[in-house]
Structures are given as C-alpha cells and as structure tokens.
Amino acid sequence: MFSFLKKDYHTIFVNELDDLIGKINLIDIREPGEVGFGTIQTATNIPMGNLLEHPDKYLKKDQTYYLMCQSGMRSARATSALKKVGYNVINVKGGYGAYGGKYTK
C-alpha cells in the first residue's frame, strides 16, 4: 500500500559510527566548503555530484561504502541511486549535523 515509503538501501544511525571508524570506507559527500567546517578523520571527501556522475571512478562494486552528508538527506538520495546501479552503499542517517563523536578534524 505505501510502497513509496520503502527504502531500497541499508541505513545506520550516526551514533553507531564511532565503533566503525577506521574499519569502513566512509565517504563524506558534502561540498568542499562544507568539509572546511569539520569532517571525520578517516573520511574521503567526494562531493555528491561527482560521485553520482562517475561512480566507477571512485567506487568498486565488491566493496562496501558508508555515505555521510550534513543531515542524512543527500546521503540517502545518493545511497538509493548508487544501490540501483549495483554498488554496496550504506546511508549514515543524521549526518555531520548530529555527529558528536570523537573522530572529527
């Protein structure tokens, strides 16, 4: 009945992230100006537009990636789009706006 509400990707909450830092491929999909306000030490910055335009340049289909943005909205859209074309991606819900962990730089 409400199939439009069904997600086609996996999500973790940002408060689950600290135990995974250093063990996962974390991609910060915010724009460079946003990253200047702080990011997670092990995150790789690939702006969402670049990632979605050329995912094969940045991702391998046999690896898992966690996508994170400011609030979790852009990462949810990017996760959905990349999942549809065969990438193993996980959305980090809450994003940097909700992250209060110890791994920022």
Contact map, one row per residue, 1 for C-alpha under 8 A:
111000000000000000000000000000000000000000000000000000000000000000000000000000000000000000000000000000000
111111000000000000000000000000000000000000000000000000000000000000000000000000000000000000000000000000000
111111000000000000000000000000000000000000000000000000000000000000000000000000000000000000000000000000000
011111000000000000000000000000000000000000000000000000000000000000000000000000000000000000000000000000000
011111100000000000000000000000000000000000000000000000000000000000000000000000000000000000000000000000000
011111110000000000000000000000000000000000000000000000000000000000000000000000000000000000000000000000000
000011111100000000000000000000000000000000000000000000000000000000000000000000010000000000000000000000000
000001111100000000000000000000000000000000000000000000000000000000000000000000010010000000000000000000000
000000111110000000000000000000000000000000000000000000000000000000000000000000110010000011100000000000000
000000111111000000000000000000000000000000000000000000000000000000000000000000000000000011100000000000000
000000001111100000000000000000000000000000000000000000000000000000000000000000000000000001111000000000000
000000000111110110000000000000000000000000000000000000000000000000000000000000000000000001111000000000000
000000000011111110000000000000000000000000000000000000000000000000000000000000000000000000011100000000000
000000000001111110000000000000000000000000000000000000000000000000000000000000000000000000011111011000000
000000000000111111000000000000000000000000000000000000000000000000000000000000000000000000000000001110000
000000000001111111110000000000000000000000000000000000000000000000000000000000000000000000000000000000000
000000000001111111111000000000000000000000000000000000000000000000000000000000000000000000000000000000000
000000000000001111111000000000000000000000000000000000000000000000000000000000000000000000000000000011100
000000000000000111111000000000000000000000000000000000000000000000000000000000000000000000000000000000000
000000000000000111111111000000000000000000000000000000000000000000000000000000000000000000000000000000000
000000000000000011111111010000000000000001000000000000000000000000000000000000000000000000000000000000100
000000000000000000011111100000000000000001000000000000000000000000000000000000000000000000000000000000000
000000000000000000011111100000000000000000000000000000000000000000000000000000000000000000000000000000000
000000000000000000011111110000000000000000000000000000000000000111000000000000000000000000000000000000000
000000000000000000000111111000000000000000100000000000000000000111000000000000000000000000000000000000000
000000000000000000001001111100000000000001110000000000000000000011110000000000000000000000000000000000000
000000000000000000000000111110000000000000111100000000000000000011110000000000000000000000000000000000000
000000000000000000000000011111000000001000111110000000000000000000111000000000000000000000000000000000000
000000000000000000000000001111100000000000001111001000000000000000111000011000000000000000000000000000000
000000000000000000000000000111110110000000001111000000000000000000011100000000000000000000000000000000000
000000000000000000000000000011111110000000000111000000000000000000000000000000000000000000000000000000000
000000000000000000000000000001111111000000001010000000000000000000000000000000000000000000000000000000000
000000000000000000000000000000111111100000000000000000000000000000000000000000000000000000000000000000000
000000000000000000000000000001111111110000000000000000000000000000000000000000000000000000000000000000000
000000000000000000000000000001111111111000001000000000000000000000000000000000000000000000000000000000000
000000000000000000000000000000011111111000000000000000000000000000000000000000000000000000000000000000000
000000000000000000000000000000001111111000000000000000000000000000000000000000000000000000000000000000000
000000000000000000000000000000000111111100000000000000000000000000000000000000000000000000000000000000011
000000000000000000000000000100000011111110100000000000000000000000000000000000000000000000000001000000011
000000000000000000000000000000000000011111100000000000000000000000000000000000000000000000000000000000111
000000000000000000000000000000000000001111100000000000000000000000000000000000000000000000000000000000111
000000000000000000001100010000000000000111110000000000000000000000000000000000000000000000000000000000000
000000000000000000000000111100000000001111111000000000000000000000000000000000000000000000000000000000000
000000000000000000000000011100000000000001111100000000000000000000000000000000000000000000000000000000000
000000000000000000000000001111010010000000111110000000000000000000000000000000000000000000000000000000000
000000000000000000000000001111100000000000011111011000000000000000000000000000000000000000000000000000000
000000000000000000000000000111110000000000001111111000000000000000000000000000000000000000000000000000000
000000000000000000000000000011100000000000000111111100000000000000000000011001000000000000000000000000000
000000000000000000000000000000000000000000000011111110000000000000000000000000000000000000000000000000000
000000000000000000000000000000000000000000000111111111100000000000000000000000000000000000000000000000000
000000000000000000000000000010000000000000000111111111100100000000000000000000000000000000000000000000000
000000000000000000000000000000000000000000000001111111100000000000000000000001001100000000000000000000000
000000000000000000000000000000000000000000000000111111100000000000000000000000000000000000000000000000000
000000000000000000000000000000000000000000000000011111111100000000000000000000000000000000000000000000000
000000000000000000000000000000000000000000000000011111111110000000000000000000000100000000000000000000000
000000000000000000000000000000000000000000000000000001111111000000000000000000000000000000000000000000000
000000000000000000000000000000000000000000000000000001111110000000000000000000000000000000000000000000000
000000000000000000000000000000000000000000000000001001111111000000000000000000000000000000000000000000000
000000000000000000000000000000000000000000000000000000111111101000000000000000000000001000000000000000000
000000000000000000000000000000000000000000000000000000010111111000000000000000000000001000000000000000000
000000000000000000000000000000000000000000000000000000000011111100000000000000000000011100000000000000000
000000000000000000000000000000000000000000000000000000000001111100000000000000000000001100000000000000000
000000000000000000000000000000000000000000000000000000000011111110000000000000000000001100000000000000000
000000000000000000000001100000000000000000000000000000000000111111000000000000000000001111000000000000000
000000000000000000000001111000000000000000000000000000000000001111100000000000000000000111000000000000000
000000000000000000000001111000000000000000000000000000000000000111110000000000000000000011110000000000000
000000000000000000000000011110000000000000000000000000000000000011111000001001100000000011110000000000000
000000000000000000000000011111000000000000000000000000000000000001111101001000000000000000111011000000000
000000000000000000000000000111000000000000000000000000000000000000111111111000000000000000010011000000000
000000000000000000000000000001000000000000000000000000000000000000011111110000000000000000000111100000000
000000000000000000000000000000000000000000000000000000000000000000001111110000000000000000001111110000000
000000000000000000000000000000000000000000000000000000000000000000011111111100000000000000111110000000000
000000000000000000000000000000000000000000000000000000000000000000001111111110000000000000001000000000000
000000000000000000000000000010000000000000000001000000000000000000001111111111000000000000000000000000000
000000000000000000000000000010000000000000000001000000000000000000111001111111100000000000111000000000000
000000000000000000000000000000000000000000000000000000000000000000000001111111110000000000111000000000000
000000000000000000000000000000000000000000000000000000000000000000000000111111111000000000000000000000000
000000000000000000000000000000000000000000000001000100000000000000100000011111111100000000000000000000000
000000001000000000000000000000000000000000000000000000000000000000100000001111111110000011100000000000000
000000111000000000000000000000000000000000000000000000000000000000000000000111111111000000000000000000000
000000000000000000000000000000000000000000000000000100000000000000000000000011111111100000000000000000000
000000000000000000000000000000000000000000000000000100100000000000000000000001111111111110000000000000000
000000011000000000000000000000000000000000000000000000000000000000000000000000111111111110000000000000000
000000000000000000000000000000000000000000000000000000000000000000000000000000011111111000000000000000000
000000000000000000000000000000000000000000000000000000000000000000000000000000001111111000000000000000000
000000000000000000000000000000000000000000000000000000000000100000000000000000000111111100000000000000000
000000000000000000000000000000000000000000000000000000000011111100000000000000000111111110000000000000000
000000000000000000000000000000000000000000000000000000000000111110000000000000000110011111000000000000000
000000001100000000000000000000000000000000000000000000000000000111100000000000100110001111100000000000000
000000001111000000000000000000000000000000000000000000000000000111100000000000100000000111110000000000000
000000001111000000000000000000000000000000000000000000000000000001110001001100100000000011111000000000000
000000000011110000000000000000000000000000000000000000000000000001111001001100000000000001111110000000000
000000000011110000000000000000000000000000000000000000000000000000010011101100000000000000111110000000000
000000000000110000000000000000000000000000000000000000000000000000000111000000000000000000011111111000000
000000000000010000000000000000000000000000000000000000000000000000011111000000000000000000011111111000000
000000000000010000000000000000000000001000000000000000000000000000011110000000000000000000000111111000000
000000000000000000000000000000000000000000000000000000000000000000000110000000000000000000000111111000000
000000000000010000000000000000000000000000000000000000000000000000000010000000000000000000000111111100000
000000000000011000000000000000000000000000000000000000000000000000000000000000000000000000000111111110000
000000000000001000000000000000000000000000000000000000000000000000000000000000000000000000000000011111000
000000000000001001000000000000000000000000000000000000000000000000000000000000000000000000000000001111110
000000000000000001000000000000000000000000000000000000000000000000000000000000000000000000000000000111110
000000000000000001001000000000000000000110000000000000000000000000000000000000000000000000000000000011111
000000000000000000000000000000000000011110000000000000000000000000000000000000000000000000000000000011111
000000000000000000000000000000000000011110000000000000000000000000000000000000000000000000000000000000111
